[in-house]
């Protein structure tokens, strides 16, 4: 490292930036009175080998403190300390003895030492402990920031793919959980390289977009509970506890030395793109790992607590709309800049294709927690020129009571549609009076999205996600079984809309298993022929089970991981899912740009959709029960790219009776061919393209109970 020379430096960009001759450092604090930059040789060092104190006259521009360190190179390790008033009652928690992570740090050293940091900084022993000023100073058990040279990677011409949402099929997965199971063929299980090794499977499945649970550096050791049955320590598996928004998680990397996690993440993105698969990140701007007033100071709290967090009127305490102790002050201008800089970094330097915003409604709250009509943060993300082609998907609610599905503000946002989830579940469970709601979800949820000018693809349709039952457990359990979480089964939602078909949990009963297989296929087909953007949960295609646990956030074990043995054990469901995805992607009728209208564009065309009851008549939706049938036209609508030569007749029967349904006549010169009938055993349940079977009776079809049927009109 040689002799370091400290020059004034520049205020922008923030973070540690490698430039010719050294590294420029820049960090924000408004209320801090002194800033210190500490340099370390090794990740486990207790003391820095050199410290620089910023000069408020020469190393400060406004609220940005900056320095150029001549002679310093990439891979160097550093931390900050900030002095200032320690007045918790005013929300000020400066402590010059606390080492702080750079909010713009691009990678941290081996983060298993988070555990050691927790040991070194135990939770306050009593309720007022946060009012005491700590004089302890040690960096031994504290992760260090690594200086990263972003230009030190060969992208080989890679760019984000940015598929249109309507043509996307999203697969929600966990980096570690995808390949870490002992049955996985990966040579680097549980890592970004493990994802690369899983690409052949993902390609064969047919998905277009891989949505990863949080990969931003988080504290996996924040959970202090144990499994009451085994004594196993529980961890934060899901990762919804970010501490470094710019940094890919180091323990997800097989190369953990220096900036290795950054390089390996970039390799993963590049190889996924080569395979035609997008990367979408689940990102958590709503709260951080620092927790409430009894939490641990690691970063933002030590730089400027009242700017980075929403505080109560009694400013010692934190507003909590996240359910996790604190709430990021997203609509403060300084924090808005941090978020935009972060999103731009992941797009421009890491080449990701999109983001799913956890508890997205928090980004629409003002600094006192009120829901804003036109939130500047959400509008800025939607309108940012760098992010213009980037997917932005909101979880349109939060833990503070906000629920904005169908009217999430900010323009072009897509949303997780939990109404789709619940209505499809209820229909297939056989709940009465659900036919009209089910049909509305199949048609793109115009009741939610048409009114504000958005399109059907803004509805991200899903049956399951990481949060809740897997699809297998949805048809195997009547209630949650979360005892392994150590919370006496009190955690997790009780609103599961599930049914076990006579036996709670796993069974060898062939009758029950046959019903479960069919219901899985019915729901998967419903998802993949619905207008909108479908999302599938990792492992649903092979009946992955969590043994009835609907809140497996702390289960970093085989309960959450993808068991690759299921690929053969449930090959029929896997085959069905692959064919259903391929069918959707092959037919533009299911990827419509506009909502269905029920009208024909011209006199020589059929209406884009017609709905029927079992007699072939226009349905009385107030009387139609547990049955939906419709003809979907392939004729061109207002958007030429929606056009295709095929028409479809689709029937869903969720009742426990067989129905002899009347089929509408196909267009002139065409006949109906069977593509799907879920009452058949594999491989006859889904016939591959080119193998469709012509119907002997073109007017009637017997659709068995709990069955889905798809017919295709072809020229003969």
N, C-alpha and C positions, 0 to 999 in steps of 0.2 A: 504493500500500500504506500510505502515511502512517506515522504514528508507531505503533509496536506497543507494547502494554502487556501484561506477562506476569503472570498471576494463577495461583493454585494449580491450578485445573482439577480434573478428576475422573478416577478410574482406569478407569472403564468408560463406553462401550465402548472397546476398544483400537483403535488406528489414529488417523487424522485425521478428525474429525467436525465438519462445519459446523453450527454452532448460531447463534442470534441474537447478532449482535455480534462474531462471530469464529470461531475454530476451536479445538477441544479436541484435544490430542495425548496419546496414552497408549502406552507401550511397556514390554515386560518385559525385565528383566535381574536376575538374582539375585546373581551373583558380580561384576558390574561395580561399580566404585567411583565412577564419575562418568559422567554422560550429557550429551551436547551435541546441540542441535537447530540445524541450520544452514539458513538461508533463501537462496534464489537467485532472481535475476531472469530468467535465461535458461538454457536447457537446456545450453548449452556453457560456462557460466561455470566458471572455474577456482577461484574463491574465493567464499564466501558474502558477501552484503551485510550480514548480521547473524547473530550466534550467541547462543543462549541456553544457559546452563549450569544444569541442574536443581539445585535446592537439596534435599539429601537429607532435610531436616526438613519443608519445606513442600510439596515437589513429589514426594513419594514415599509410597505406601501399600503396605506389604508389599514385594513385588518389582516393583510397577508404578510407573513414573515418569510423571508427568503434568503438563501445563501447559495453561492456557487462554490463547490469544493473541488479545487483543482488537484489533480493527482489521484482522485478516488475513481474506482472502476465499478462496472457491473458486478453483481454477486456480493457486494459489500453489505454488511448488516448494520441496522440502525434502529433507534427508538427516539421518541421525544419525551420531554418533561415540560410542564408548563406551571409557572408560579402565578399567583393571583389571590384574590380574597377567598377565604373559606368561610362562607356564610350560608349554610344549607337552608336557613329560613328564607333567604332571598333567592334560592336556587343556584347559588354559586358554590361549586365544589372543587375548586382548584387545590392541588396539592403537589408541590414540586418534588415530592418523594415518590410519586406514582409514575411509573414508566407507561408510556402511551404508544399505541399503534398508530401509524400514519393513516388517516382516513382514506387516503388514496394509495395505500400499499398494494402492490400488484402480486405479491406472494409472501407468505409467512414461512418461517422455519418449521421444522417437524412439529406438527401441532398436537401430538400426543402429550406434549408438555403442558397443554391446557390442564391436564389432570394435576400435574405438579403445581401449577399456578393456583388451582383451587385449594390444594393442601396448604399452600403458603398463605392464602387469603381466605380463611374459613368464613362462613356466613357470620354476620354480627351476632354475638351471644344474647343480646337483649334488644328491645325495641328501639332504644335511643342510641345504639352504638354508632349509627351513621353520623351522629353529631360530634363524635370525637375525631380529632385530627390525628392521623397516623404519621409517625415519624420513621417508620420502617422503610428501608429502600434496598431492594435487591432485584436484579434482573435474572437470577439463576433459573427460575422456573417460569420465565415469561418468554413467549415467542418473540422472535426478532423479525423486523421487516427486511426484505431482501431487495436490493436495487436490481431492477430488471431492464435489460436492453431489448425493447420491443422489435428492433430491426434485425435481431439475431435469430431469424427463422425463415426458412424457404417455403413459402406458400405455394409455389409451383403454379402460380396463376389463379389460385382459388379465390372465389368471391361467394358471398351469401347467395343461396339459391332463390329465396323469396318466392316460393310458389304462391299462386293465388289461394286464398283461404278455401274457396269453394272446391278446389281440386285437391285439398289436403286430407290426409287421414293421419291423425295424431296418435302417438303411442306414448303414454305417460309411464316413465320408468325411473328407477333409482340407479345411479352409476354403480354403486357397490352391489346392490341387490340383484342386478341383472346377471352378474357373472361370478359371484363369490361362493355360491352353493358348491359343496363337494362334488356334485354331479356335473358341474359346468366343465366344458372342454377347454376353457380359457387357460393359457399358460401364465397370464397375469390377472388372476381373479380379483374382482372387486375394485378395478382401477379403470382409468380412462383407456388404457390399452386393452383391458378386458372388454370394454365397449367395442373397440375396433375389432376384436376377435369375434364379437357377436354379430358383426355386420352381415355375414352370409345368412344368418337366421332372420334378421330384420328385413333384408331384401326379399327373401323368399316369402315372408309374411305379407309383404306388399305395402307396408306403411310408407308415407312420404315424409313424416316429421317426427323426430324423437324429442319429446318434452321431458326434460330431466328435472327431478326434484332438486332442491337447492344444492348447488355446488359452490356457492360463495362461502368463504371460510366461516365456519361456525364452531360453537363450543359443544362437542358431543358429550362432554362430561358434566353438563349442568344438572342432569337428573340424578338425584341422590337416593332414589328408591331401588329396591331389589325385588326380584321375583319371589313371592312368598313361598312358592313350592320348591324352588331350587336354590335360592339364595344368590342367584346370578345378579350381578350389578347391571342395572338398566342404563342405557345410553340414549341420547337424542339421535335416533336413526334417521328420521325424516330430514332434519337439518334446518328447521324453521327457527333459527336463532342466530342470525348473521352477526358477525363482528367486523368483517372486512369485505365490503361490497365489490371491490375490484379484484379480489384474490381468489383463484380457484383452490378448492380444498386440497391441501397437500397430502393428506392421508388417502385420497382417491387416486394418487399417482404412484406408479411403480418406481419412478425416478423422483426422489424427494430431496435431492441435493440442490441447494441454491434455487435457481429459477427453473429447475426440472419440471415441477408441476405445470408451469405455464407452457413450456414446450410440449409436454405430453398432452395437455388439453388442446393445444393448437393442432397437434397430429391427429387427435380424435376428430376434431371438426373437419379437417382437410379430408380425412379418409371417409367420413360419413358423406361429405359432399361429393366425393368421387363416386360413391355408391348411389348418389341421387337422393340422399336423406338429409333433410334440414335438421338444425339444432335449435330448440326452443328452451330457454331457461326459466324455471320457476324462481322468481326473485322476490325477496322479502324486505321491502322498504318500510313496512309498517311498524316494526320494532327491532330492537337489537338485543344481543346477549348480555348487555349490562344490567338488565332488570330494573327493579324499582329502587327506592332509597336504600334498601338492604342488599343491593346487588354489588357487583364487582366493577371497579373503574378500570377500563381497558383502553378506552379511546375517546369517544365523543364527549362523555361526561367530564373528562379531564381537560378537554379543549375549550368547551363553552356549553355547559349543561343547558342553560335556558334557551339557547338558540337551536340546538339539535333535538330537544325533546319538548313535548307539550307538558307543562306543569300545571298543577292545580292552583287555585287562588292562594292557598297556603303553599308557597313555592318549594317547600321541602319535599312535597309529594308529587307523584307523576300521574297524569291522566292515563287511563288504561283502556283504550278502545281495541286493543289487540288481544286481550286476555292473557298477556305474557309479561305484565309488569310495567311496561313503558310504551309510549307511542311516539314515533318519530314525527317531528314538527315539519311535515312534508311541504307545507305551503309558506314556510319562511323562505325569502329569496335566496339566502345562503344555501339552504338545504335543497331547494329546487335546482340550484346550479350543481351541487354534488350529484344529485340523481341523474340529471341530464348528462353530465360528464361521464358518469358511470355507464349509462346505457350506450352512449356513443363509443366508449372504450370497448365494450363487449362486441359491438357491431363492427367497428373499424379495425381494431387490433386483434380481436379473437374470432371475427367472422360469423358470429351467431346470427340466426335468422329471425328470432322473435323472443318475446318475453310473456310469461304468465305472471300477473301481479297478485301475490297472495294478499287476501283481505284488502282488495283494491279500493274499497270505499274510503279507507283511511286517507288515501291520497287526495280525497275531495273534502277533507275537513280543514277548517281554519285553525289558527293557533290556540283557540279556546275549545276546539273540538266540534264546532258547529258545522253542519253539512252546508257546503257552498253551492249555490245554483250554477255558477260557472267557475269551477275550480281552476286556477291558473296552472297548477301542476299537471292536471290531466290534459288540459288543452295544449300545454307546451309540449308534452310527450307526443300527442297526436299530430301536432303541426310542425314538429322539429324537422328541418330539411334533411338532416343526416338519417333520421329514423323513418323517413317517409314510406319506404317499402318494407319496413320491419313489422312483423306481426306483433300486435299488442292485444293481449287477452286479459280481461279483468275477472277476478273473483269478486262479483259485484255485491259484496256485503262485508261486514266486519263484526267483531265481537261486542261492539258498542250499540248494536241494534239497527244499524243502517242496513237496508235491503233495497238494492237498485237494479235488480234484474229487469231488463227491458227498457230501462231509462238511465243507464250509466252515462254520465255527462262526458263531454270532451271530444265528440265528433266520431272518429272512425273506429272506436273501440269494439272489439268482439267480447263476448261474455260467456263464462260458464253458465249453462242454462240448467239450473236445478229443477225447473218446472218440467223439462223434458225427462230428466231422471225419474222424478216421482210419478209422473203420469204414465210413462211406459211401464214402470214397475207395477203400478196399480192395475193397469189393464191386464197384464199377463198374470198377475196374481188372481185375477178373476173378480176384482171389485166391481160392483154394479155401477152403471151410469158413467162409465169412463170412455165410451166409444168416441164421443165428440172431442173430448180432450186429447185422446190418443191421436185422432185424425189431425187435429191442429198441430201437434208436435211433428207428425210425419210430414206435414206440408210446410214446415219451416218456422212455426211459431210467429205467424204474422200478427197475432194478438199482442205480442210483446215488442216486435221490432219494426213493424210497418209504419207505426204512427210517427216515428221521429226520422224517417227517411233512410234508415239503415236497411241492409239487405239480409236475405235469409242466412247467408254464410256467417253473419255476425253472431249467430247462435252456435256456440260450441256445444254440441249434443254429446251427452255421456250417460252411461248407465251406472258406472262406478268410477271411483278415483282412489288415490292413496288413502283418503279420509273416509272410512266406512267399510262396509263389507266388500270383499271381492265378489265377482259374479258367481263363482261357485258357492260361496257362503250365503249369497242372497237366496239361493234355491235349496239351502241345506240347513238353515238355522232360523228359528222363529225369534230368537232374542240374542243379544250380544253376550259374549263370554270373554270378558276382559280381565279376569282375575290375575293373569300373569303380569299385568301392568302395576300391581301393587297398590291399587286404589280401591280395593274391595268392590270392583265392578261398577263403581259410580261414574267412571269416566266414559266418554263416547256417547254418541247419540242413541236415543231410544226410538227414533223415527227412522226405521230401516225399510219398511214396506217389503218385508221378506216373507217367505213361507218354506217350511221344511218338507212338505209333501208326506207327512206321516211319521218321520223319524228325525230326531234332532241330531244333526251332525253326520259324520261319515257312516256309511252302511254298505254292506254287501248285498242288500236286497235288490235283485235285478229289476223289479217293477219300479221301485222308487228311483233307482239310478237311471232307468230309461226315461222317466218323466223329467228328471233333473236335466239330463242331456238335451231333451227336446226343448225345455224351457230356456236353457242357455242359448240354444240355436235360435229360438224365436226372438229373444231379446237382441242378440247380436245382429240378426237380419233386420229387425226393426230399426236399429241404430244405423246400419249401413245403407238402407234404402231411403232414409229420411233426408229431406232437404235441410241443408245446414252443413256444419263442419263436424265430423265425427271424431271422438276421442275414445281410445281403448286403453284400459289399465293393463300394465305389464302382467302377463300370466293368465289373464281372463281367457285367452285363446286356448289354454291348456288346463283350465280348471284349477288354477293355483288357489290354495286354501290358506287362510290364517286361523283355522280352527275356531271360527266364530268371533275372533277378535276384530272389532270394528274401529279400533283406535290404536293401531300397532306402531305408534310414533316412537316407542322406546324399545322395540323388539329388533335389535340388530342380530338376528339369528335366523335359523331355518324357517321360523314362522313367517318372516317377511321376504326371504330370498326366493328367487325363481328356481324351482326344482326342475332341472333339465330332464329328469326322468319322466316328467309329466308329458313331454313331447311324444313319447311312445305310448304311455299309459292312456292318454286321451287324444290319440291321433285323429279320431273322427271329428272332434270339436276343432282341432287345429286345422284340419283339411277344410272344414266348413268355413272357418273364419278366413282362411286364405282365399277361398273361392268367392266369398262374399265381398272382400275387399277388392279383388280383381274385377268382379262384376260391377261394383260401384264405379271404379276408376275407368272401366271400359265404356260406360254409358253416361253421356252428358246430361241426360234427363234427371239424374240424381245430383247434379252439380250446378244447379240453376243459379243464374246471376240475379234473377228477379223472383218475386213471390208468384205462386200460382194464382190465377184469377178466375178459373172456371169458365173462361171465354175463349173463343177462337180468334186468332189474329185476322184471318180472312175467311171468306165464305166457303172455300174449298178445303178448309182444315177443320179438324175436330177441336173441341175445347182442350186446353192444356191439361185439365183434370176433370173427371166426372166421378162422383161418389154414388155408391149403390148399397141397397140392403140385400138380404139373401134372396129376395125374389127378383132382383135385377132392377128395382125401381129406385127413384131418388129417395134417400132415407129421410125418415122423420127422426131427427137426432134426439128428440125427447123420449123416443121409444126404443131406438136402436140400442142393443145391449150386448156387450162382449163380442161384437163382430164389426169389422170394418173391411170394406172392399172399395177399390177405386181403379179406374183406368187412367194411366199416366201417359200422356202423348209425347212422342218424340219430335213432334212438329216444331218448327222454329217459332219462338216467341219474339219478344221485342229485342232480344239479344241473339244475334246469329250464332254465337258460339254455344248456345244452349241446344242447338238443333242436332238431331240424330235420326236415323231411318227407322228406329224401332218404337213400338208402343208396348205398354206393359199393363197387365191386369194382376193386381196384387190383393190377396185376401188374408185376413188375420182372424182366427177364431180362438178366443181365450176362454170360451165356455167349456163345460164338461159334457157337451152333446155334439154329435156329428151334425153337419149342416149340408143339405143338398142345395148348393148355391147356383143361381142363374148367372151366366157369364154374358157380358155385353158382346155383340158381334165384333170381330176384328175388322180393320179397314179393308177395303176392296182389294182382292188379290192376295190377302194374307191369311194365315192360320195361326191359331194359338199353339205354342209349344211350351211344355212344362220345363222350367228351370229348377225350381225349388219346391219341395214338399217335405216339411220337417217331420211328417209322420213316417216317412220311409227310413230304413236303416241306411247307414253309409255303405257304399258311395252313392246310393240312389237318392239321398236326401237333397244333394246339390249336384246338378249335372254340369260338367265343365263346358265352356264355350265350344260350340260345334257339335256337342252331343245331346242337345235338347231334344226331348221326345214330343212328337205331335200328339195332341189330344184326339182320342177317337170320337169323343162327344164334344163338339165345339160350343154347346149351349149350356151344359150343366157340368158341375164339378162337385164331388163329394169331398168336403174339407172336414177332416176328423177333428175331434176335440183337441184343444191346445196345439193348434197347428198353424203354420204359415205356408202360403203358396204364392209363388211368383210365376206368372206366365209371360211369355215373350211372343209378340206378333211378328212373324217372318213371312216373306214372300215365298209362294209355292208355285 
